[in-house]
Amino acid sequence: MTKTGEAAPPRRIAAGDIVAVFCEQLGAWTAAQITDVDTGSATAGVLDLDWFGPEPERVADLGDVQPLRLSHHSWAGQISHCNYDWVLPRGFKVIGSLPLFHEQRSNSYGGGWGVGQQLFLQRRWDEGLRDTWSDPHAMECSGADLNMLLEKTAEPDTDLRRLTVREIEALDGARLVARFPRLTSLSLSGALGTFSGAGRLNELSSLKRLSIRNLFGMGASDCLLPSHAVALESLELDSVPAEYAKAMGSAWRPEVAMGTYLDIRKPRKPEWVAENRDNPFREWDGDGHVPRGAYKKTLEYYKQTRDAVVAVLTGAPSGPSNTEQASQLYEIGERYGEAFNALDVRYEFIETIEREHLFEVLDGIVAAVEAELGTELPWARESLAEGADSVRDW
C-alpha cells in the first residue's frame, strides 16, 4: 500500500463518485463507481459499470447506466466489484456522482485498477468467443530468453506494451528500451541480478507501471523522472539499492497526490548484497510478514540443516549406503520440520508462500550437493522432504 500519512485518499474520491478511464482492450472509455473508501486499509471499493463509449465529460453522458454483471467463464451473474488501493490512478477522472448502485463492501482485492478488463472479457463472451483471451501486446519471459532476443538485430518492436521478465541475472536497460520503446508496463525481477542502464527507462514516455524486484547496479543518477514518465501510475520497488530507492522515493513521493501509487520496500546497502548472495532466505529479511526474530532463527536452522545434509551426502566412500543415508536425511528433515513447528507457534508467520519456500530451500540444499558431486540424487530429495512433511504443522 502507498504510505501517504493521510486520513483520506491522495486524489479526492468519495462513495458515489463516478470515475472514467480509457480502456485499451475496448478501444473506448469506460466507467466505474466508488462504493466506499476504507481509511483503515487505505482501499476503495470499485464497481464496474456496464458502459463504454467516447470520452464522457459528465455522468449524463453515460445514459441509463447499470452495474456490470458477469456471466463469462465461471461467473454466474455476480457484479464486478473489487477493492483497490485508494490512489486513483492519474489516467482516471471523476465525472460526477450517482446514488450507490451497491452498498455492501466487496470481499475481493486487486492489485492495480483493472476497470474495463472485465467488461472487455464479458463482451467477448457475449459475442460467442469462448477461448481464453491472450493479450497480443504482452510478453512474459526469463532474463536469459530476453537477452537472447536482444542480441539479435531487429527493428524496434512498437507493438509490445506490457513486458514481464523474471530470473534476471544481467540486463542492459539501453538495449531493452531500444527494442521496446512503447512499453506501458514493465516488471523486472531477479535473484541479486544486475540491471545496468536503468536511467534509459526515462525514454519510455508511455510507461504507466514499473516494478523492479531483487535487482542491483542502479544508482541515484538512474532515477526515473516524473518529467519524463509523465503517465506513470504505479511504481513498485522491492529489494533494490538503497541509493536508487532513496532517489526514486524523493522524486515520486510528491506525485502520489497526482495519481501515482508508490510502494518502496527493503532498500539494500552494498554490504547486504555481499553478505546475502548465498542466503536462500534473503527475501525474508525486512519482509513485514516475517518477524525479525523468526528470520534470525530461520538462518540458524537453515545452516544447521545444510551442514548436516552435506555431511551425509559427501561422506567418505566407505560411509553409509544409500538406504542408511536416506534414513539419516529423513531424520534431518524431521528436525527441520519440528524446528519450524516451534518457530511458527511462537511467531505465527508460516503461510502458503513461506511453506513452499521452506521446501524449496530443502530442495536447493540437495541441488547444490548434486552440482558438486556431478550426479543426481532424487532419493535424497525425497527422503529430506518426506521427513519434514511427516512432522510439520505448518
C-alpha positions in Angstrom: 0.0 0.0 0.0 1.1 3.6 -0.6 2.1 5.2 2.6 0.5 8.7 2.3 0.3 9.6 6.0 -3.2 11.0 5.3 -6.6 10.0 6.5 -8.1 10.4 3.0 -7.2 9.3 -0.5 -4.4 11.4 -2.1 -6.7 12.2 -5.0 -10.1 13.1 -3.7 -12.7 10.4 -4.2 -15.8 9.6 -2.2 -18.6 7.0 -2.2 -20.9 7.6 -5.1 -18.3 9.2 -7.4 -18.3 8.0 -11.0 -14.8 7.7 -12.5 -13.9 7.2 -16.1 -10.8 5.9 -17.9 -9.7 4.8 -21.4 -9.5 1.1 -21.8 -7.0 -0.2 -24.4 -8.7 -3.5 -24.9 -12.1 -2.0 -25.5 -10.6 0.9 -27.6 -13.0 3.2 -25.8 -13.7 4.8 -22.4 -15.4 3.0 -19.6 -16.6 3.9 -16.1 -17.0 2.7 -12.6 -18.5 3.8 -9.3 -16.6 4.3 -6.0 -18.7 2.4 -3.5 -16.7 3.0 -0.3 -13.4 4.4 1.0 -11.8 2.5 3.9 -9.3 4.5 5.8 -8.2 1.5 7.8 -6.9 -0.4 4.8 -6.4 2.6 2.5 -8.6 0.9 -0.1 -11.5 2.0 -2.3 -14.4 -0.3 -3.4 -14.8 0.0 -7.2 -17.9 -1.2 -9.0 -17.5 -1.6 -12.8 -20.4 -0.2 -14.9 -21.8 -1.7 -18.0 -20.8 1.1 -20.3 -18.2 2.0 -22.9 -18.0 4.8 -25.5 -16.4 8.1 -26.3 -14.8 10.1 -23.5 -17.5 11.3 -21.1 -17.5 14.7 -19.7 -20.3 14.3 -17.2 -22.4 11.5 -15.7 -25.3 12.2 -18.0 -23.1 11.1 -20.9 -23.3 7.5 -19.6 -27.1 7.4 -20.1 -29.2 4.9 -18.0 -26.1 3.0 -16.8 -26.1 -0.1 -14.6 -23.5 -2.2 -12.8 -21.7 -4.8 -14.9 -22.8 -8.3 -14.2 -20.5 -11.2 -15.2 -21.5 -14.4 -16.9 -18.3 -15.3 -18.7 -16.4 -18.5 -17.9 -17.3 -19.5 -14.3 -19.1 -16.3 -13.3 -22.8 -16.6 -12.6 -24.3 -13.2 -12.7 -22.2 -11.6 -10.0 -21.5 -7.9 -10.2 -17.9 -6.8 -11.0 -16.8 -5.3 -7.7 -13.3 -5.1 -6.2 -11.2 -3.3 -3.7 -8.1 -1.4 -4.9 -5.5 0.8 -3.3 -7.2 4.2 -2.8 -4.8 6.1 -5.0 -7.0 7.0 -8.0 -4.6 6.4 -11.0 -3.8 9.6 -12.9 -5.4 8.3 -16.1 -8.8 8.3 -14.4 -11.0 11.3 -14.0 -14.1 11.9 -11.8 -17.1 13.0 -13.9 -19.7 13.3 -11.1 -21.6 11.1 -8.7 -24.7 8.9 -8.5 -26.6 7.2 -5.7 -24.9 4.0 -4.8 -25.8 1.0 -7.0 -24.5 -1.4 -4.4 -23.8 -0.7 -0.7 -22.2 -3.9 0.5 -18.4 -4.0 0.7 -16.6 -6.3 -1.7 -14.6 -9.2 -0.4 -12.3 -9.1 -3.5 -9.0 -7.3 -3.6 -6.9 -6.5 -6.7 -3.5 -5.0 -7.5 -4.0 -2.1 -9.9 -7.3 -0.6 -11.0 -8.4 -3.0 -13.7 -11.5 -1.1 -14.7 -12.6 -2.1 -18.2 -10.9 -5.5 -18.3 -13.9 -7.5 -17.1 -16.2 -5.6 -19.4 -13.9 -6.5 -22.3 -14.0 -10.2 -21.4 -17.8 -10.1 -20.9 -18.2 -8.5 -24.4 -16.1 -11.3 -26.0 -18.2 -13.9 -24.2 -21.4 -12.3 -25.3 -20.1 -12.4 -28.9 -19.7 -16.1 -28.6 -15.9 -16.2 -28.2 -15.3 -18.9 -25.6 -11.5 -19.3 -26.0 -9.2 -17.9 -23.3 -8.1 -14.5 -24.3 -4.3 -13.9 -24.5 -3.0 -10.3 -24.6 -1.4 -9.9 -28.0 0.6 -6.9 -26.8 2.1 -8.6 -23.7 5.1 -10.9 -23.2 6.5 -12.9 -20.3 9.9 -14.4 -20.4 13.1 -15.2 -18.4 16.1 -12.9 -18.4 18.1 -15.4 -20.4 15.4 -15.6 -23.1 15.1 -11.8 -23.3 18.9 -11.4 -23.6 18.9 -13.9 -26.5 16.2 -11.9 -28.2 18.0 -8.6 -27.6 21.2 -10.0 -29.1 19.5 -10.4 -32.4 19.5 -7.5 -34.8 15.9 -6.3 -35.3 13.8 -3.2 -35.8 12.2 -1.7 -32.7 9.0 -3.6 -31.6 6.4 -0.9 -31.3 3.5 -3.3 -30.7 4.7 -4.7 -27.4 3.1 -2.8 -24.5 3.5 -5.0 -21.4 6.7 -6.9 -20.6 7.3 -9.1 -17.6 10.9 -10.5 -17.1 11.8 -12.9 -14.3 15.0 -14.7 -13.2 17.2 -11.8 -14.5 21.0 -12.3 -13.9 22.0 -9.3 -16.0 20.0 -6.9 -18.2 21.0 -3.8 -20.2 18.4 -1.1 -20.0 19.6 0.6 -23.1 19.0 -2.5 -25.3 15.7 -3.1 -23.6 14.4 0.4 -24.3 15.8 0.5 -27.9 13.9 -2.7 -28.7 10.6 -2.0 -26.9 10.2 1.8 -27.0 6.4 1.9 -26.4 6.1 -0.1 -23.2 3.3 0.9 -20.9 4.1 -1.8 -18.2 7.4 -3.2 -17.2 8.1 -5.7 -14.5 11.6 -6.9 -13.8 12.7 -9.4 -11.2 16.0 -11.2 -10.5 17.9 -13.0 -7.8 20.5 -10.4 -6.9 20.8 -9.8 -10.7 22.3 -6.7 -12.3 20.3 -4.1 -14.1 22.6 -1.7 -15.9 21.5 1.4 -17.8 18.3 1.8 -15.7 18.4 5.5 -16.4 17.4 4.8 -20.0 13.9 4.0 -18.7 13.4 7.7 -18.9 13.0 7.3 -22.7 9.8 5.2 -22.1 7.4 8.2 -22.3 4.3 6.0 -22.3 5.2 4.0 -19.2 2.4 3.6 -16.7 3.5 0.8 -14.5 7.0 -0.1 -13.3 8.0 -2.9 -10.9 11.7 -3.8 -10.1 12.5 -6.5 -7.6 15.7 -8.1 -6.4 17.9 -6.2 -9.0 21.0 -4.2 -8.4 23.5 -2.0 -10.2 21.3 1.1 -10.2 22.3 4.4 -8.6 20.7 7.8 -7.9 21.7 9.0 -11.4 19.5 6.3 -12.9 16.3 7.7 -11.2 13.2 7.7 -13.3 12.0 11.3 -13.5 8.4 12.5 -13.3 9.1 15.0 -16.1 9.9 12.1 -18.4 7.5 9.4 -17.3 4.5 11.7 -17.2 1.9 8.9 -17.4 3.3 6.7 -14.6 0.5 5.4 -12.3 2.3 2.7 -10.3 5.9 2.4 -9.1 6.9 -0.7 -7.0 10.5 -1.3 -5.8 11.4 -4.3 -3.7 15.0 -5.1 -2.6 16.9 -2.7 -4.8 20.0 -0.5 -4.0 19.3 1.9 -1.1 20.7 4.9 -3.1 18.4 4.2 -6.0 15.4 3.6 -3.7 16.0 6.9 -1.9 16.3 8.9 -5.2 13.1 7.3 -6.6 11.2 7.9 -3.4 12.2 11.6 -3.3 11.3 12.0 -7.0 7.9 10.3 -6.9 6.5 10.9 -3.4 5.1 14.3 -4.5 3.4 12.5 -7.4 1.2 10.3 -5.2 -1.2 13.2 -5.0 -1.4 13.3 -8.8 -2.2 9.6 -9.0 1.0 7.5 -8.8 0.8 4.5 -6.5 4.2 4.3 -4.7 5.5 1.2 -2.8 9.2 1.0 -2.0 10.4 -1.8 0.3 13.6 -3.3 1.5 16.3 -0.9 0.2 19.6 -2.7 0.3 23.1 -1.5 1.0 26.1 -2.9 -0.9 27.3 -4.8 2.1 23.9 -6.6 2.4 24.2 -7.9 -1.1 27.7 -9.2 -0.5 26.6 -10.9 2.8 23.5 -12.5 1.4 24.4 -13.7 -2.1 24.2 -17.3 -0.9 21.4 -16.9 1.5 18.2 -18.6 0.2 16.1 -16.8 2.8 17.4 -13.3 2.0 13.9 -12.2 0.7 12.6 -12.7 4.3 15.0 -10.1 5.6 12.9 -7.0 6.0 9.6 -8.7 5.0 6.9 -7.2 7.0 5.2 -10.6 7.3 8.3 -12.3 8.8 9.3 -11.1 12.3 12.9 -10.2 12.7 13.3 -12.9 15.4 11.8 -15.5 13.2 14.2 -14.6 10.3 17.3 -14.9 12.6 16.2 -18.3 13.8 15.4 -19.4 10.3 19.0 -18.7 9.2 20.3 -20.7 12.2 18.1 -23.7 11.3 19.0 -23.4 7.6 22.7 -23.5 8.3 22.3 -26.5 10.7 20.2 -28.4 8.1 22.6 -27.6 5.2 25.7 -28.7 7.1 24.0 -31.9 8.2 22.8 -32.8 4.7 26.2 -32.0 3.1 27.9 -34.2 5.8 25.7 -37.1 5.0 25.9 -36.8 1.2 29.6 -36.0 0.8 31.0 -38.5 3.3 33.9 -40.9 2.6 33.2 -43.6 0.0 33.3 -46.1 2.9 30.4 -44.3 4.5 26.8 -45.4 4.8 24.8 -46.9 1.9 22.0 -45.1 0.2 19.5 -46.7 2.5 21.3 -45.6 5.6 21.9 -42.1 4.1 18.2 -41.9 3.2 17.3 -42.7 6.8 19.6 -40.0 8.1 18.2 -37.5 5.7 14.7 -38.4 6.7 15.7 -37.6 10.3 17.3 -34.3 9.3 14.1 -33.4 7.6 12.1 -34.3 10.7 14.3 -32.0 12.8 13.8 -29.2 10.2 10.1 -29.6 10.3 9.9 -29.7 14.1 12.2 -26.6 14.4 9.8 -24.6 12.2 6.8 -26.0 14.1 8.1 -24.4 17.2 9.1 -21.2 15.4 5.6 -20.9 13.9 4.0 -21.4 17.3 5.9 -18.5 18.6 5.6 -16.1 15.6 2.7 -17.4 13.6 4.2 -16.4 10.2 4.3 -19.5 8.0 1.6 -19.4 5.4 1.4 -20.8 1.9 4.2 -18.8 0.4 6.5 -19.4 3.4 5.7 -23.1 3.4 6.5 -23.5 -0.3 9.8 -21.6 0.2 10.8 -23.8 3.1 10.5 -26.9 0.9 12.3 -25.1 -2.0 15.2 -24.5 0.3 15.5 -28.1 1.2 15.5 -29.0 -2.5 18.2 -26.3 -3.1 20.4 -27.8 -0.5 20.4 -31.2 -2.3 20.8 -29.5 -5.7 24.0 -27.8 -4.5 25.4 -31.1 -3.5 24.4 -32.7 -6.8 26.2 -29.9 -8.6 29.3 -30.5 -6.5 29.3 -34.3 -7.0 28.2 -34.2 -10.6 25.4 -36.7 -10.0 21.6 -36.7 -9.4 20.3 -37.7 -6.0 16.5 -37.9 -6.3 16.2 -40.3 -3.4 18.0 -37.7 -1.2 15.5 -35.0 -2.2 12.6 -37.3 -1.5 13.9 -38.5 1.9 14.6 -35.0 3.2 11.2 -33.6 2.1 9.3 -36.6 3.4 10.9 -36.2 6.8 9.9 -32.6 7.1 6.4 -33.3 5.7 5.8 -36.1 8.2 6.0 -33.8 11.2 5.2 -30.3 10.0 2.2 -28.4 11.4 2.7 -25.5 9.0 
